[in-house]
Amino acid sequence: MGREGALEMFSLDGQHGSFALYHTSLKNSSQQWKLEKITQLPGQYHSICTMHAAEGFLFFRGAPGGIHVGNVDCYTMEVKTCEITKVCTKMENTFNPRRALPYFSFPPLLSEPTI
């Protein structure tokens, strides 16, 4: 369940080398899905796939076209704000999406330093 008791769904759509996430919701009192927002994803990729979702974030990766073994870029998107952040770049031949799991709530010892 999402905001205000609504069931929310994100759908990945790719057309002509352009990728977007469609955010739709189904309110308790309605039987029709409502399009909430369309978020354009970074455009330099041949393919994008979603990997995981956890604690209000979606995780996806983008792979460039024309390269058999190359780098893939990993991103997060905060569901509330639709803010997309590049997390890392990994070699595709060593990248296993089943082993790339999100981790939150790092203990202070492992968190980034702050001022």
A tleap script that builds the chain and sets N, CA, C and O, in Angstrom:
source leaprc.protein.ff14SB
mol = sequence {
  NMET GLY ARG GLU GLY ALA LEU GLU MET PHE
  SER LEU ASP GLY GLN HIE GLY SER PHE ALA
  LEU TYR HIE THR SER LEU LYS ASN SER SER
  GLN GLN TRP LYS LEU GLU LYS ILE THR GLN
  LEU PRO GLY GLN TYR HIE SER ILE CYS THR
  MET HIE ALA ALA GLU GLY PHE LEU PHE PHE
  ARG GLY ALA PRO GLY GLY ILE HIE VAL GLY
  ASN VAL ASP CYS TYR THR MET GLU VAL LYS
  THR CYS GLU ILE THR LYS VAL CYS THR LYS
  MET GLU ASN THR PHE ASN PRO ARG ARG ALA
  LEU PRO TYR PHE SER PHE PRO PRO LEU LEU
  SER GLU PRO THR CILE
}
set mol.1.N position { 0.835 -1.190 0.000 }
set mol.1.CA position { 0.000 0.000 0.000 }
set mol.1.C position { 0.878 1.251 0.000 }
set mol.1.O position { 1.932 1.297 0.634 }
set mol.2.N position { 0.430 2.215 -0.699 }
set mol.2.CA position { 1.185 3.450 -0.824 }
set mol.2.C position { 0.570 4.567 -0.019 }
set mol.2.O position { 0.045 4.360 1.075 }
set mol.3.N position { 0.647 5.743 -0.578 }
set mol.3.CA position { 0.125 6.943 0.082 }
set mol.3.C position { -1.383 6.879 0.226 }
set mol.3.O position { -2.081 6.408 -0.672 }
set mol.4.N position { -1.873 7.342 1.330 }
set mol.4.CA position { -3.315 7.513 1.564 }
set mol.4.C position { -4.116 6.263 1.221 }
set mol.4.O position { -5.219 6.367 0.683 }
set mol.5.N position { -3.577 5.077 1.526 }
set mol.5.CA position { -4.307 3.839 1.293 }
set mol.5.C position { -4.420 3.417 -0.157 }
set mol.5.O position { -5.237 2.557 -0.486 }
set mol.6.N position { -3.618 4.004 -1.031 }
set mol.6.CA position { -3.662 3.653 -2.461 }
set mol.6.C position { -2.654 2.548 -2.751 }
set mol.6.O position { -1.573 2.504 -2.163 }
set mol.7.N position { -3.019 1.672 -3.653 }
set mol.7.CA position { -2.093 0.679 -4.175 }
set mol.7.C position { -1.330 1.357 -5.298 }
set mol.7.O position { -1.937 1.931 -6.203 }
set mol.8.N position { 0.015 1.297 -5.250 }
set mol.8.CA position { 0.817 1.995 -6.242 }
set mol.8.C position { 1.627 1.001 -7.060 }
set mol.8.O position { 2.053 -0.036 -6.553 }
set mol.9.N position { 1.838 1.334 -8.346 }
set mol.9.CA position { 2.578 0.460 -9.243 }
set mol.9.C position { 3.516 1.304 -10.111 }
set mol.9.O position { 3.155 2.386 -10.576 }
set mol.10.N position { 4.717 0.786 -10.314 }
set mol.10.CA position { 5.670 1.400 -11.222 }
set mol.10.C position { 5.903 0.441 -12.377 }
set mol.10.O position { 6.141 -0.748 -12.164 }
set mol.11.N position { 5.835 0.952 -13.597 }
set mol.11.CA position { 6.027 0.139 -14.796 }
set mol.11.C position { 7.164 0.727 -15.610 }
set mol.11.O position { 7.195 1.931 -15.863 }
set mol.12.N position { 8.095 -0.118 -16.020 }
set mol.12.CA position { 9.212 0.311 -16.853 }
set mol.12.C position { 8.814 0.138 -18.313 }
set mol.12.O position { 8.363 -0.931 -18.723 }
set mol.13.N position { 8.988 1.209 -19.095 }
set mol.13.CA position { 8.625 1.166 -20.506 }
set mol.13.C position { 9.778 1.722 -21.329 }
set mol.13.O position { 10.332 2.772 -21.002 }
set mol.14.N position { 10.134 1.024 -22.384 }
set mol.14.CA position { 11.185 1.487 -23.272 }
set mol.14.C position { 10.710 1.512 -24.711 }
set mol.14.O position { 10.170 0.525 -25.211 }
set mol.15.N position { 10.912 2.645 -25.379 }
set mol.15.CA position { 10.533 2.783 -26.784 }
set mol.15.C position { 11.588 3.608 -27.494 }
set mol.15.O position { 11.912 4.718 -27.071 }
set mol.16.N position { 12.130 3.051 -28.592 }
set mol.16.CA position { 13.076 3.764 -29.451 }
set mol.16.C position { 14.286 4.291 -28.670 }
set mol.16.O position { 14.740 5.407 -28.920 }
set mol.17.N position { 14.812 3.497 -27.726 }
set mol.17.CA position { 15.988 3.893 -26.968 }
set mol.17.C position { 15.724 4.861 -25.838 }
set mol.17.O position { 16.667 5.365 -25.229 }
set mol.18.N position { 14.470 5.134 -25.544 }
set mol.18.CA position { 14.103 6.017 -24.448 }
set mol.18.C position { 13.349 5.203 -23.396 }
set mol.18.O position { 12.460 4.421 -23.734 }
set mol.19.N position { 13.702 5.385 -22.132 }
set mol.19.CA position { 13.093 4.615 -21.050 }
set mol.19.C position { 12.415 5.545 -20.043 }
set mol.19.O position { 12.899 6.641 -19.763 }
set mol.20.N position { 11.286 5.081 -19.507 }
set mol.20.CA position { 10.549 5.857 -18.519 }
set mol.20.C position { 9.898 4.918 -17.513 }
set mol.20.O position { 9.576 3.772 -17.826 }
set mol.21.N position { 9.711 5.430 -16.293 }
set mol.21.CA position { 8.942 4.732 -15.273 }
set mol.21.C position { 7.579 5.399 -15.175 }
set mol.21.O position { 7.482 6.609 -14.970 }
set mol.22.N position { 6.527 4.602 -15.322 }
set mol.22.CA position { 5.160 5.103 -15.194 }
set mol.22.C position { 4.676 4.757 -13.796 }
set mol.22.O position { 4.673 3.592 -13.399 }
set mol.23.N position { 4.264 5.784 -13.052 }
set mol.23.CA position { 3.772 5.607 -11.690 }
set mol.23.C position { 2.248 5.735 -11.723 }
set mol.23.O position { 1.716 6.794 -12.057 }
set mol.24.N position { 1.556 4.662 -11.378 }
set mol.24.CA position { 0.095 4.674 -11.351 }
set mol.24.C position { -0.381 4.268 -9.964 }
set mol.24.O position { 0.350 3.624 -9.212 }
set mol.25.N position { -1.607 4.649 -9.631 }
set mol.25.CA position { -2.170 4.294 -8.322 }
set mol.25.C position { -3.635 3.908 -8.465 }
set mol.25.O position { -4.330 4.322 -9.393 }
set mol.26.N position { -4.067 3.107 -7.519 }
set mol.26.CA position { -5.455 2.660 -7.449 }
set mol.26.C position { -5.960 2.995 -6.061 }
set mol.26.O position { -5.555 2.370 -5.080 }
set mol.27.N position { -6.841 3.975 -5.972 }
set mol.27.CA position { -7.405 4.404 -4.687 }
set mol.27.C position { -8.408 3.367 -4.199 }
set mol.27.O position { -8.986 2.625 -4.993 }
set mol.28.N position { -8.606 3.325 -2.889 }
set mol.28.CA position { -9.536 2.365 -2.284 }
set mol.28.C position { -10.941 2.460 -2.860 }
set mol.28.O position { -11.596 1.442 -3.085 }
set mol.29.N position { -11.397 3.670 -3.096 }
set mol.29.CA position { -12.777 3.859 -3.538 }
set mol.29.C position { -12.934 3.784 -5.061 }
set mol.29.O position { -14.051 3.885 -5.569 }
set mol.30.N position { -11.845 3.610 -5.783 }
set mol.30.CA position { -11.900 3.606 -7.248 }
set mol.30.C position { -11.575 2.215 -7.788 }
set mol.30.O position { -10.945 1.399 -7.116 }
set mol.31.N position { -12.016 1.971 -9.003 }
set mol.31.CA position { -11.660 0.729 -9.675 }
set mol.31.C position { -10.844 1.012 -10.927 }
set mol.31.O position { -10.642 0.125 -11.756 }
set mol.32.N position { -10.373 2.257 -11.065 }
set mol.32.CA position { -9.564 2.620 -12.223 }
set mol.32.C position { -8.187 3.078 -11.762 }
set mol.32.O position { -8.047 3.799 -10.774 }
set mol.33.N position { -7.164 2.634 -12.513 }
set mol.33.CA position { -5.811 3.087 -12.239 }
set mol.33.C position { -5.655 4.517 -12.724 }
set mol.33.O position { -6.160 4.872 -13.789 }
set mol.34.N position { -4.955 5.344 -11.947 }
set mol.34.CA position { -4.716 6.739 -12.294 }
set mol.34.C position { -3.223 6.950 -12.500 }
set mol.34.O position { -2.418 6.581 -11.644 }
set mol.35.N position { -2.849 7.541 -13.633 }
set mol.35.CA position { -1.460 7.861 -13.904 }
set mol.35.C position { -1.056 9.041 -13.023 }
set mol.35.O position { -1.628 10.126 -13.118 }
set mol.36.N position { -0.067 8.814 -12.169 }
set mol.36.CA position { 0.399 9.864 -11.264 }
set mol.36.C position { 1.545 10.672 -11.872 }
set mol.36.O position { 1.550 11.902 -11.816 }
set mol.37.N position { 2.523 9.959 -12.458 }
set mol.37.CA position { 3.707 10.657 -12.961 }
set mol.37.C position { 4.462 9.757 -13.926 }
set mol.37.O position { 4.450 8.533 -13.789 }
set mol.38.N position { 5.121 10.374 -14.904 }
set mol.38.CA position { 6.035 9.676 -15.800 }
set mol.38.C position { 7.421 10.253 -15.544 }
set mol.38.O position { 7.624 11.462 -15.659 }
set mol.39.N position { 8.372 9.394 -15.198 }
set mol.39.CA position { 9.737 9.827 -14.913 }
set mol.39.C position { 10.664 9.295 -15.997 }
set mol.39.O position { 10.798 8.083 -16.170 }
set mol.40.N position { 11.305 10.212 -16.731 }
set mol.40.CA position { 12.255 9.805 -17.755 }
set mol.40.C position { 13.523 9.298 -17.084 }
set mol.40.O position { 14.003 9.900 -16.123 }
set mol.41.N position { 14.063 8.198 -17.585 }
set mol.41.CA position { 15.300 7.631 -17.068 }
set mol.41.C position { 16.458 8.069 -17.938 }
set mol.41.O position { 16.251 8.504 -19.071 }
set mol.42.N position { 17.696 7.963 -17.421 }
set mol.42.CA position { 18.850 8.365 -18.228 }
set mol.42.C position { 18.804 7.716 -19.611 }
set mol.42.O position { 18.448 6.544 -19.736 }
set mol.43.N position { 19.163 8.474 -20.649 }
set mol.43.CA position { 18.924 8.044 -22.013 }
set mol.43.C position { 20.065 7.414 -22.771 }
set mol.43.O position { 19.899 7.106 -23.951 }
set mol.44.N position { 21.207 7.207 -22.166 }
set mol.44.CA position { 22.355 6.715 -22.931 }
set mol.44.C position { 22.478 5.196 -22.941 }
set mol.44.O position { 23.560 4.673 -23.210 }
set mol.45.N position { 21.400 4.479 -22.656 }
set mol.45.CA position { 21.489 3.021 -22.503 }
set mol.45.C position { 20.720 2.261 -23.571 }
set mol.45.O position { 19.693 2.714 -24.076 }
set mol.46.N position { 21.252 1.090 -23.898 }
set mol.46.CA position { 20.592 0.167 -24.811 }
set mol.46.C position { 19.473 -0.576 -24.073 }
set mol.46.O position { 18.426 -0.871 -24.650 }
set mol.47.N position { 19.708 -0.871 -22.799 }
set mol.47.CA position { 18.694 -1.555 -21.998 }
set mol.47.C position { 18.756 -1.068 -20.555 }
set mol.47.O position { 19.819 -0.721 -20.040 }
set mol.48.N position { 17.594 -1.054 -19.923 }
set mol.48.CA position { 17.479 -0.728 -18.504 }
set mol.48.C position { 16.595 -1.793 -17.883 }
set mol.48.O position { 15.579 -2.182 -18.459 }
set mol.49.N position { 16.985 -2.262 -16.709 }
set mol.49.CA position { 16.126 -3.221 -16.019 }
set mol.49.C position { 16.049 -2.860 -14.541 }
set mol.49.O position { 17.010 -2.362 -13.955 }
set mol.50.N position { 14.901 -3.118 -13.962 }
set mol.50.CA position { 14.742 -2.911 -12.528 }
set mol.50.C position { 15.333 -4.106 -11.812 }
set mol.50.O position { 15.270 -5.233 -12.305 }
set mol.51.N position { 15.915 -3.855 -10.634 }
set mol.51.CA position { 16.559 -4.921 -9.882 }
set mol.51.C position { 15.811 -5.224 -8.588 }
set mol.51.O position { 15.493 -6.379 -8.306 }
set mol.52.N position { 15.532 -4.189 -7.807 }
set mol.52.CA position { 14.931 -4.391 -6.494 }
set mol.52.C position { 14.127 -3.157 -6.103 }
set mol.52.O position { 14.209 -2.107 -6.740 }
set mol.53.N position { 13.359 -3.314 -5.051 }
set mol.53.CA position { 12.662 -2.194 -4.411 }
set mol.53.C position { 12.728 -2.430 -2.908 }
set mol.53.O position { 12.521 -3.547 -2.436 }
set mol.54.N position { 13.021 -1.361 -2.158 }
set mol.54.CA position { 13.093 -1.492 -0.705 }
set mol.54.C position { 13.003 -0.118 -0.069 }
set mol.54.O position { 13.580 0.846 -0.572 }
set mol.55.N position { 12.285 -0.030 1.026 }
set mol.55.CA position { 12.214 1.154 1.884 }
set mol.55.C position { 12.035 2.459 1.105 }
set mol.55.O position { 12.711 3.449 1.384 }
set mol.56.N position { 11.131 2.458 0.136 }
set mol.56.CA position { 10.824 3.675 -0.598 }
set mol.56.C position { 11.763 3.985 -1.746 }
set mol.56.O position { 11.739 5.100 -2.268 }
set mol.57.N position { 12.594 3.028 -2.158 }
set mol.57.CA position { 13.516 3.217 -3.262 }
set mol.57.C position { 13.339 2.106 -4.285 }
set mol.57.O position { 13.040 0.965 -3.935 }
set mol.58.N position { 13.530 2.457 -5.567 }
set mol.58.CA position { 13.624 1.481 -6.645 }
set mol.58.C position { 15.082 1.446 -7.092 }
set mol.58.O position { 15.762 2.473 -7.099 }
set mol.59.N position { 15.553 0.271 -7.462 }
set mol.59.CA position { 16.921 0.106 -7.914 }
set mol.59.C position { 16.890 -0.431 -9.337 }
set mol.59.O position { 16.172 -1.388 -9.627 }
set mol.60.N position { 17.670 0.183 -10.227 }
set mol.60.CA position { 17.722 -0.280 -11.605 }
set mol.60.C position { 19.125 -0.089 -12.150 }
set mol.60.O position { 19.946 0.618 -11.566 }
set mol.61.N position { 19.388 -0.744 -13.298 }
set mol.61.CA position { 20.696 -0.630 -13.933 }
set mol.61.C position { 20.515 -0.348 -15.407 }
set mol.61.O position { 19.518 -0.746 -16.010 }
set mol.62.N position { 21.481 0.338 -15.982 }
set mol.62.CA position { 21.469 0.645 -17.402 }
set mol.62.C position { 22.713 0.092 -18.066 }
set mol.62.O position { 23.819 0.246 -17.548 }
set mol.63.N position { 22.537 -0.556 -19.217 }
set mol.63.CA position { 23.649 -1.130 -19.979 }
set mol.63.C position { 23.745 -0.445 -21.332 }
set mol.63.O position { 22.748 -0.332 -22.045 }
set mol.64.N position { 24.952 0.016 -21.695 }
set mol.64.CA position { 25.116 0.645 -23.009 }
set mol.64.C position { 24.999 -0.379 -24.120 }
set mol.64.O position { 25.224 -1.569 -23.898 }
set mol.65.N position { 24.649 0.074 -25.317 }
set mol.65.CA position { 24.491 -0.826 -26.457 }
set mol.65.C position { 25.790 -1.046 -27.201 }
set mol.65.O position { 26.720 -0.246 -27.108 }
set mol.66.N position { 25.844 -2.151 -27.948 }
set mol.66.CA position { 26.956 -2.419 -28.834 }
set mol.66.C position { 28.201 -2.967 -28.178 }
set mol.66.O position { 29.209 -3.158 -28.858 }
set mol.67.N position { 28.174 -3.226 -26.887 }
set mol.67.CA position { 29.352 -3.732 -26.191 }
set mol.67.C position { 28.972 -5.055 -25.540 }
set mol.67.O position { 28.037 -5.120 -24.742 }
set mol.68.N position { 29.711 -6.114 -25.892 }
set mol.68.CA position { 29.389 -7.432 -25.314 }
set mol.68.C position { 29.667 -7.453 -23.815 }
set mol.68.O position { 28.800 -7.836 -23.029 }
set mol.69.N position { 30.865 -7.046 -23.417 }
set mol.69.CA position { 31.205 -6.974 -21.998 }
set mol.69.C position { 31.601 -5.537 -21.724 }
set mol.69.O position { 32.609 -5.056 -22.240 }
set mol.70.N position { 30.821 -4.862 -20.922 }
set mol.70.CA position { 31.109 -3.471 -20.632 }
set mol.70.C position { 30.632 -3.097 -19.250 }
set mol.70.O position { 30.342 -3.957 -18.420 }
set mol.71.N position { 30.557 -1.824 -19.019 }
set mol.71.CA position { 30.117 -1.340 -17.725 }
set mol.71.C position { 28.602 -1.197 -17.689 }
set mol.71.O position { 27.975 -0.863 -18.695 }
set mol.72.N position { 28.032 -1.448 -16.540 }
set mol.72.CA position { 26.625 -1.141 -16.311 }
set mol.72.C position { 26.573 -0.124 -15.179 }
set mol.72.O position { 27.353 -0.207 -14.231 }
set mol.73.N position { 25.666 0.826 -15.274 }
set mol.73.CA position { 25.502 1.842 -14.244 }
set mol.73.C position { 24.310 1.478 -13.371 }
set mol.73.O position { 23.256 1.095 -13.877 }
set mol.74.N position { 24.480 1.598 -12.064 }
set mol.74.CA position { 23.419 1.279 -11.108 }
set mol.74.C position { 22.866 2.573 -10.526 }
set mol.74.O position { 23.618 3.485 -10.182 }
set mol.75.N position { 21.533 2.643 -10.419 }
set mol.75.CA position { 20.837 3.838 -9.956 }
set mol.75.C position { 19.833 3.496 -8.860 }
set mol.75.O position { 19.376 2.359 -8.743 }
set mol.76.N position { 19.499 4.511 -8.057 }
set mol.76.CA position { 18.365 4.433 -7.152 }
set mol.76.C position { 17.394 5.539 -7.536 }
set mol.76.O position { 17.794 6.568 -8.081 }
set mol.77.N position { 16.125 5.322 -7.251 }
set mol.77.CA position { 15.126 6.367 -7.409 }
set mol.77.C position { 14.275 6.386 -6.149 }
set mol.77.O position { 13.670 5.379 -5.783 }
set mol.78.N position { 14.233 7.537 -5.488 }
set mol.78.CA position { 13.381 7.683 -4.318 }
set mol.78.C position { 11.939 7.822 -4.807 }
set mol.78.O position { 11.631 8.708 -5.604 }
set mol.79.N position { 11.065 6.949 -4.328 }
set mol.79.CA position { 9.689 6.898 -4.814 }
set mol.79.C position { 8.936 8.196 -4.525 }
set mol.79.O position { 8.201 8.673 -5.390 }
set mol.80.N position { 9.094 8.777 -3.348 }
set mol.80.CA position { 8.338 9.994 -2.985 }
set mol.80.C position { 8.669 11.178 -3.874 }
set mol.80.O position { 7.777 11.936 -4.254 }
set mol.81.N position { 9.950 11.347 -4.213 }
set mol.81.CA position { 10.375 12.536 -4.950 }
set mol.81.C position { 10.714 12.252 -6.416 }
set mol.81.O position { 10.862 13.186 -7.204 }
set mol.82.N position { 10.838 10.982 -6.786 }
set mol.82.CA position { 11.281 10.565 -8.129 }
set mol.82.C position { 12.691 11.052 -8.434 }
set mol.82.O position { 13.061 11.188 -9.601 }
set mol.83.N position { 13.485 11.318 -7.390 }
set mol.83.CA position { 14.870 11.737 -7.574 }
set mol.83.C position { 15.726 10.519 -7.901 }
set mol.83.O position { 15.721 9.524 -7.177 }
set mol.84.N position { 16.468 10.619 -9.016 }
set mol.84.CA position { 17.320 9.526 -9.478 }
set mol.84.C position { 18.770 9.855 -9.147 }
set mol.84.O position { 19.244 10.960 -9.412 }
set mol.85.N position { 19.472 8.875 -8.559 }
set mol.85.CA position { 20.872 9.047 -8.192 }
set mol.85.C position { 21.688 7.877 -8.710 }
set mol.85.O position { 21.337 6.719 -8.488 }
set mol.86.N position { 22.786 8.185 -9.405 }
set mol.86.CA position { 23.688 7.123 -9.846 }
set mol.86.C position { 24.479 6.655 -8.628 }
set mol.86.O position { 25.063 7.462 -7.906 }
set mol.87.N position { 24.492 5.338 -8.410 }
set mol.87.CA position { 25.152 4.773 -7.243 }
set mol.87.C position { 26.559 4.294 -7.583 }
set mol.87.O position { 27.508 4.600 -6.861 }
set mol.88.N position { 26.702 3.540 -8.682 }
set mol.88.CA position { 28.016 3.010 -9.032 }
set mol.88.C position { 28.023 2.531 -10.477 }
set mol.88.O position { 26.979 2.458 -11.124 }
set mol.89.N position { 29.218 2.205 -10.976 }
set mol.89.CA position { 29.400 1.559 -12.264 }
set mol.89.C position { 30.141 0.258 -12.006 }
set mol.89.O position { 31.147 0.240 -11.297 }
set mol.90.N position { 29.644 -0.831 -12.582 }
set mol.90.CA position { 30.264 -2.137 -12.383 }
set mol.90.C position { 30.507 -2.799 -13.730 }
set mol.90.O position { 29.817 -2.519 -14.710 }
set mol.91.N position { 31.492 -3.675 -13.762 }
set mol.91.CA position { 31.732 -4.470 -14.967 }
set mol.91.C position { 30.599 -5.467 -15.126 }
set mol.91.O position { 30.264 -6.189 -14.186 }
set mol.92.N position { 30.003 -5.509 -16.325 }
set mol.92.CA position { 28.860 -6.388 -16.561 }
set mol.92.C position { 29.209 -7.857 -16.363 }
set mol.92.O position { 28.371 -8.620 -15.883 }
set mol.93.N position { 30.429 -8.278 -16.722 }
set mol.93.CA position { 30.769 -9.690 -16.586 }
set mol.93.C position { 30.913 -10.125 -15.133 }
set mol.93.O position { 30.892 -11.322 -14.847 }
set mol.94.N position { 31.060 -9.172 -14.205 }
set mol.94.CA position { 31.126 -9.530 -12.788 }
set mol.94.C position { 29.853 -9.140 -12.058 }
set mol.94.O position { 29.740 -9.347 -10.850 }
set mol.95.N position { 28.903 -8.583 -12.775 }
set mol.95.CA position { 27.679 -8.083 -12.157 }
set mol.95.C position { 26.608 -9.166 -12.166 }
set mol.95.O position { 26.251 -9.688 -13.221 }
set mol.96.N position { 26.115 -9.490 -11.016 }
set mol.96.CA position { 25.038 -10.461 -10.882 }
set mol.96.C position { 23.890 -9.765 -10.170 }
set mol.96.O position { 23.981 -9.534 -8.965 }
set mol.97.N position { 22.800 -9.419 -10.878 }
set mol.97.CA position { 21.722 -8.669 -10.241 }
set mol.97.C position { 21.105 -9.399 -9.064 }
set mol.97.O position { 20.536 -8.765 -8.176 }
set mol.98.N position { 21.205 -10.726 -9.040 }
set mol.98.CA position { 20.652 -11.463 -7.897 }
set mol.98.C position { 21.488 -11.272 -6.646 }
set mol.98.O position { 21.009 -11.507 -5.537 }
set mol.99.N position { 22.745 -10.844 -6.814 }
set mol.99.CA position { 23.614 -10.630 -5.662 }
set mol.99.C position { 23.725 -9.156 -5.305 }
set mol.99.O position { 24.360 -8.826 -4.303 }
set mol.100.N position { 23.138 -8.263 -6.077 }
set mol.100.CA position { 23.181 -6.826 -5.793 }
set mol.100.C position { 21.950 -6.470 -4.972 }
set mol.100.O position { 20.893 -6.170 -5.527 }
set mol.101.N position { 22.086 -6.502 -3.668 }
set mol.101.CA position { 20.956 -6.255 -2.784 }
set mol.101.C position { 21.103 -4.901 -2.109 }
set mol.101.O position { 22.203 -4.532 -1.698 }
set mol.102.N position { 20.009 -4.156 -1.990 }
set mol.102.CA position { 20.085 -2.869 -1.295 }
set mol.102.C position { 20.308 -3.089 0.202 }
set mol.102.O position { 19.809 -4.055 0.780 }
set mol.103.N position { 21.054 -2.190 0.810 }
set mol.103.CA position { 21.271 -2.250 2.254 }
set mol.103.C position { 21.070 -0.863 2.827 }
set mol.103.O position { 21.654 0.106 2.341 }
set mol.104.N position { 20.244 -0.762 3.862 }
set mol.104.CA position { 19.937 0.514 4.481 }
set mol.104.C position { 20.330 0.481 5.949 }
set mol.104.O position { 20.661 -0.568 6.502 }
set mol.105.N position { 20.286 1.641 6.555 }
set mol.105.CA position { 20.509 1.789 7.998 }
set mol.105.C position { 21.889 1.293 8.401 }
set mol.105.O position { 22.033 0.479 9.313 }
set mol.106.N position { 22.897 1.798 7.706 }
set mol.106.CA position { 24.254 1.443 8.077 }
set mol.106.C position { 24.517 1.881 9.511 }
set mol.106.O position { 24.063 2.951 9.918 }
set mol.107.N position { 25.240 1.078 10.286 }
set mol.107.CA position { 25.615 1.534 11.621 }
set mol.107.C position { 26.560 2.725 11.494 }
set mol.107.O position { 27.234 2.856 10.472 }
set mol.108.N position { 26.629 3.598 12.499 }
set mol.108.CA position { 27.453 4.817 12.396 }
set mol.108.C position { 28.888 4.556 11.956 }
set mol.108.O position { 29.468 5.378 11.247 }
set mol.109.N position { 29.469 3.440 12.355 }
set mol.109.CA position { 30.836 3.132 11.987 }
set mol.109.C position { 31.000 2.996 10.470 }
set mol.109.O position { 32.058 3.330 9.937 }
set mol.110.N position { 29.964 2.508 9.763 }
set mol.110.CA position { 30.050 2.295 8.318 }
set mol.110.C position { 29.421 3.416 7.499 }
set mol.110.O position { 29.502 3.395 6.271 }
set mol.111.N position { 28.804 4.384 8.145 }
set mol.111.CA position { 28.164 5.492 7.440 }
set mol.111.C position { 29.208 6.490 6.954 }
set mol.111.O position { 30.327 6.537 7.465 }
set mol.112.N position { 28.820 7.292 5.952 }
set mol.112.CA position { 29.712 8.328 5.456 }
set mol.112.C position { 29.918 9.382 6.535 }
set mol.112.O position { 29.002 9.676 7.303 }
set mol.113.N position { 31.131 9.958 6.594 }
set mol.113.CA position { 31.373 11.013 7.586 }
set mol.113.C position { 30.505 12.234 7.320 }
set mol.113.O position { 30.254 12.577 6.165 }
set mol.114.N position { 30.054 12.878 8.357 }
set mol.114.CA position { 29.275 14.112 8.234 }
set mol.114.C position { 29.884 15.186 9.120 }
set mol.114.O position { 30.624 14.899 10.061 }
set mol.115.N position { 29.559 16.415 8.800 }
set mol.115.CA position { 30.083 17.545 9.592 }
set mol.115.C position { 29.001 18.049 10.498 }
set mol.115.O position { 29.220 18.996 11.254 }
savepdb mol mol.pdb
quit
